[in-house]
């Protein structure tokens, strides 16, 4: 698979990335965690090295699935995640990128 270099630090990733949100959140039918893990590992076997998720995708569950699926390939993949959300009772209710929120999210993961 072709690759791309991101930024000036030389981070090289697959030209085709894998957007993980639809695995268990948002788009239509959610896959089981086992189906999601199988799919992510197959994508990696086909050459995908760039996986994108966010803390609000299933409220942390998507990140957990991605982490489980790719944990043995940590040195071969790049996982991008987004943060800075306010959540209440398992739902996103706004954004919050204040330093204390960012620290709390990083500590939780």
C-alpha positions in Angstrom: 0.0 0.0 0.0 1.2 3.5 -0.7 2.1 5.7 2.2 2.1 9.4 3.1 4.3 11.4 5.4 2.3 13.6 7.8 3.8 16.8 9.1 7.4 17.7 9.4 8.4 15.0 11.9 8.3 12.3 9.2 5.4 10.3 10.5 4.7 7.8 7.7 1.2 6.2 7.5 -0.8 4.2 4.9 -2.4 6.4 2.2 -5.7 4.8 3.1 -6.7 5.2 6.7 -9.3 3.3 8.6 -12.0 5.4 10.3 -13.1 3.4 13.3 -16.3 5.3 14.4 -18.6 3.1 12.4 -17.5 -0.1 14.1 -19.7 0.3 17.2 -21.2 3.8 17.0 -23.1 6.1 14.7 -23.5 4.4 11.3 -26.2 1.8 11.0 -25.6 -1.6 12.5 -22.9 -1.9 15.1 -20.5 -4.8 14.9 -19.8 -6.9 17.9 -16.4 -6.3 19.6 -15.1 -9.6 18.2 -16.3 -8.7 14.6 -14.7 -5.2 15.0 -11.4 -6.7 16.2 -11.3 -9.1 13.3 -12.0 -6.3 10.8 -9.3 -4.1 12.2 -6.8 -6.8 12.1 -7.7 -7.7 8.5 -7.3 -4.0 7.5 -3.9 -4.0 9.1 -3.0 -7.2 7.2 -4.0 -5.5 4.0 -1.6 -2.6 4.7 -3.6 -0.1 6.7 -1.4 1.6 9.3 -3.4 4.7 10.2 -6.5 4.2 12.4 -8.8 7.1 13.5 -11.1 7.1 16.5 -12.4 9.4 19.3 -13.4 9.3 22.9 -17.0 10.1 22.0 -17.4 7.1 19.6 -19.5 4.9 21.8 -18.1 6.9 24.8 -14.7 5.3 25.0 -15.7 1.9 23.8 -14.4 2.5 20.3 -11.0 3.4 21.6 -11.0 0.3 23.7 -11.9 -2.0 20.8 -9.2 -0.3 18.6 -6.6 -0.7 21.4 -7.5 -4.4 21.9 -7.3 -5.1 18.2 -4.0 -3.4 17.5 -2.2 -3.9 20.8 0.2 -6.5 19.3 1.1 -4.1 16.4 1.8 -1.0 18.4 5.1 -0.5 16.7 3.6 -0.8 13.2 0.4 1.4 13.4 -0.6 4.9 14.2 -3.8 5.5 16.1 -5.2 9.0 16.0 -7.9 10.0 18.5 -9.8 13.2 19.2 -10.7 14.6 22.6 -12.0 17.8 24.2 -15.6 16.8 24.7 -18.0 17.2 27.6 -20.0 14.1 28.4 -22.9 13.7 30.8 -24.6 10.4 31.4 -22.9 8.8 28.4 -23.7 11.5 25.9 -21.7 14.3 24.4 -23.2 17.6 25.5 -20.5 20.0 24.2 -16.8 20.6 24.0 -14.2 21.3 26.5 -10.5 21.7 25.6 -9.4 23.4 28.8 -6.1 22.1 30.0 -7.6 20.4 33.1 -10.0 18.5 30.8 -7.2 17.4 28.5 -5.1 16.2 31.4 -8.1 14.3 32.9 -8.8 12.5 29.6 -5.2 11.6 29.0 -5.0 10.2 32.6 -8.1 8.1 32.1 -6.7 6.5 29.0 
